[in-house]
Amino acid sequence: MASKVVVDAHCDTLSVLGDQRLRKNLGHVDIERMQIAGITVQFFAVFVAPVYRGRELAMALEQIDKFYRELESDPDIKPVWCVRELKDCITRGHQAAVLSVEGGDVLCGSIAVLRMLYRLGVRCLTLTWNHRNELADGVGEISSNGGLTDFGRLVVKEMNDLGMLIDVSHLSEKGFWDVLKISTQPVIASHSNAQAICDHPRNLNDKQIEALAAKGGVMGLSFVPQFVDPNHPCLSRYLDHMDHIVNLAGADCLGFGSDFDGVDKTIEGMEDVSRFTSLYHELKNRGYCETDVEKILGQNFLRVIKNVWY
């Protein structure tokens, strides 16, 4: 794993870190365990829980401030804002930290806030969480399943212009199809699994997976038990999701999106970020060729980043 590029497209560590340190903490992800695991690129999501409604932007800025204060004192991990910085990190053997935002609520209905977040280094936005916001409905809005609003459409177009990754995890199915129709760039589903294997609304159905792949996008498979198999939440069932997606749409659309620190308990065998070390051998044991293993570990997400970022 040491020589491989490994990307984790989603963790919620910033939202639960509190007074702990990113270098070493009691959660699922810290820098010391990332080094053990050989993580090359870690997406750190800013997530503001619904209980903070009305204070979304302030709470998001607090997490962004924590992100930079933690990283500026650590020599082993660097925030990356562009493709050149990412390539430089990989070449020098540093870990790269990508700042993302989970939930367009933090925009407060303002496209100017999106631009300012970009200036602060945010390079990926998950358009919704489970509920409705000014951009679209989330997957929890089952009765309406509304798509993108006019503001949501404006956000998608602006993100294309800025060079920000559009993340459709948590988005309603109608919103998903709206995004794929409007976006001129590949999009990602940072932490979603296959609905055909586990029938959960947070997972993507086969038509969505095929469409995401056809647009050049990537989905990061999550270690959340409810998305894998609530009855048998183990690594073997997780790999069943991978097998299904590869057979359906090929290996170019697959990656990892752990959702570490977004849930209390993960699947057996992936208890924290240090367990990433086992994934290479698990994929090889499943019969994946070396090229496909390297794509899934990180090259697929790198491809999309290079296509979208500047």
N, C-alpha and C positions, 0 to 999 in steps of 0.2 A: 504493500500500500504506500510505502514511503515515496516511491517514484511516480505514483499516480496522482492525477488531479481529482480531488474529491470535493464536491459542492453539496452543501445543505442549504436548500432554498428557503427554509423557514424555521425560526425558533422564536419563542416569546420571552426569552431571558430578560430583556430590558424591562418588561412590565412587572416582573416579580423580583427583580434584583434587590430593590430597597437599599439598605445600607451595606449589603454585601459587595464583594469585589468581583469584577469580571475575571480577574486572574485565577481566583479560586473561591468557590462558593458551594452551597449545599444543594443547588438545583441540578438540572440535567446537563447544563452546558457551562463550561468555563475554559479558559485558555489553556490551562495545563492539560486537561483531558482532550481538548481539541488537538493538541500536539501529539498526544499518545495515539489518537485515532488517525492522524495524518490528514486532518481537514485542511483543504487548501483555501476554500472560499466559504465563509459563513454569512448567510443573510440574517441580520438582526432586525426583527420586526418591532415597530412601535405600535403597541395596542392599548387603546383606552377603553376600559370596560363601560358598559351602558350606564352603570351607577353614576358615572361622572358626566352625564348628559348636561350640556351647557358649558362645560369646562374642557371640552375635548382638545382644543388647540393648546391651551396652557399645559394640560397634562402631557400632551405629545411633546411639547418643547422641553419639559422636564426630563423626559426619557432621552431625547436627543442630546441634551446637555450632559446627562450621565454617560451616554455612549462616548462622547468625545473626551470627557474628563478621564474615563477609564483607559481609553486607548492612547491618549497622549503621554501617559507615563509607562507604557509597556513597549519594549523594543521588538517584540516578536510578532505583533499584529498591527496592520495598518488599515485605516479606512481608505476605500478606493472610490473615486468619482468618475473615472473614465477608463477606456480600454487600455490606454498606455500605462496608467497606474496599475491596473490589474496585471498586465503582462509583466511589468517590472517586479511586482510582488512575487509572482510565481517564479520568475527567473532568479530572484535573490533568496528564495526559500522562506519568505515571510508568509504569514497567514493574512488573507485579505478579508476585511469586514465590509459588507454591503449593508447600508442602512435602508430599510423599507418601512412602509406604513401600512398597517392592517386596518382598513376601514376608512372610507372617504368622508366620514363624519367630521374628521379633523379639519377638512377644508372649509367648513362652516358656510358652504354655498358660494365660496369665493374662488375664482380662478387665479386671483393674485396670490392667495395662500399656497396654491399648488406651485406656482413659480417660485415663491420664497422657500418652500420646502426643498425644491430642486436646488436652490442656491445653498441650502444647508447640507446638501449631500444626499438627499433622499433620491434613490434611483429605481425604486419599485413601489407601486401602490396597489394594494388589494382593494378593489373598488368598494366592496361592502363587507360587513360582517354578516351575521345571520339575519339581522333586521333590516328594515327599510331606512334609507337615508336620502340625501338630496340627489344622489346619483342614480340609484336604482333600488330594487327590492333584493334582499338577501334570500337565501334558501329557506329561511324560517317563515317567510311570508307565503305560506302554502295556498291560502285562499285566493290571493290576488296574482302571484307569480308575475308581477309587473317587470317590464324591461327597463331600459335606460330612460331617464328623464332627458329633457332638453339640456339641462346642466351636465348630466352624465355624458351625453354625446359630445359636448364641448370639452369635457375633461379628457375623454379618449383622444380626441383630435389634438389637444394641447400636449398630451403625453407623447404622442407620435412625434410632434414637432420638437419637443424638448429632448427626446431620447430617453424616456423612462419606460421601464418594463410594466406592462399592464398585467395584473394578476386577477384571474377570474375565479379563484377559489372563494367559496362562500356566496357567490353570485347566483341569483335565480337563473333557471334555465332560459327564460325569455331574455334576460339580460345577457347571458352568455352568447346567444345567437346574435343579439344586437351588436355586441362588441366585435365578434368575428366578421360581421358584415361591414362595420365602419373602420376598424383599424387597418392601417396600411402596413403594419409591422406584425411579426409573430407575437403571440401572447403566451403567458404561462399560467398554469394552475399550480401554485407553489406547494400546496399541501392538500391533495385530493387523491382518492383511490378509485377503483373500478366498481361501479354499481352492480355490474353483472355478477361479481363475486360476493359483494356485501351490499345489500339493498338499503343504503342509507342516503338521505337527500344531499349530504355533503359530498358524495362521490359522483363521478361523471358517468353518464350512460355511454353505450357504445358509439352512438352517433356523434356525441360530443367529443369523445376521444379521437375518432376518425377525423373529424373536422379540425380539431386542434393540431393533430399531426400533419394534416394536409396544408395547414397554414405555416408550418415550420416551427410550431410551438413545442413546449415541453411541459409535462406534468411531474411534479415531485411527489412521490408516494409517502404518505404519513404513517407514523408508528402508533397512531391513536387506536386503541383496541376497538372502539365502536365503528371505526372505518375499515378495519381489517376483518374481523370476525368476533363479535362479542362473546360467542360461545367457545371459540378456540383462538384466543388472541396470541398467536405465536408466529415466529419467523417463517415457518413453513407456509402458513396461510398468507403471510405477506408476500412471499415469493409467488404464490398462486396468482395474486393480482398482477405481478410482473409478467408471468407467463401469458396470462390472458391478453394483456395490452400488447405485448410483442407479437403474439399470433394475430391480433386484430389490426394493428397499425404499424408494426415494426419497432425496432429498438431505438430509433432516432428521437422518439418523443418521450423517453423515460429518464427520470432522475430521482433524487431524494429530496423530500421536504418534511423533515422529522416531526415538526410541531412540538419539539422538546420544550419543556417549561410552559406549554399551553394546556397541559393536562397533568393530573397528579400521577397517573399510572400509564405506562406504555406497554407495548406487547412484550411477551417473554422473549428474552434474547437481545432486546434493544433497550436496556434499562437507562442508559445515558449515552452521551456522545462518544465515550471511549469505546463503545461496542461497535462502532463503525468498522473497526479492524476486521471483524468477522465477515463483512458483507462480500468482500472480494472472493473469498473461498466459497461462500454459500452460492454465489452466482456461478462460479466455475463448476461446483458440484452439480448444479442444475443443468449443466451442459452448454452454458453460454460461452461463445468464443471470446478470445482476448479483446478483439476490436469492440464487440458489443459491450463487454464488461467495462471497458474504458469510457465508452459513450455514456453508459448509465451512471457510472461513478461521478462523472463531472463534465466530460467533453460536450454533452448535449446542451447543458446549461451555459457553458462557455460559448458555444456557437450562437445561441440566442442573444446573449449579452453583447457579443461582438457585432451582431446584426443590428441591435437596437441602440446601444450606447454610442456616444461619440468618442 
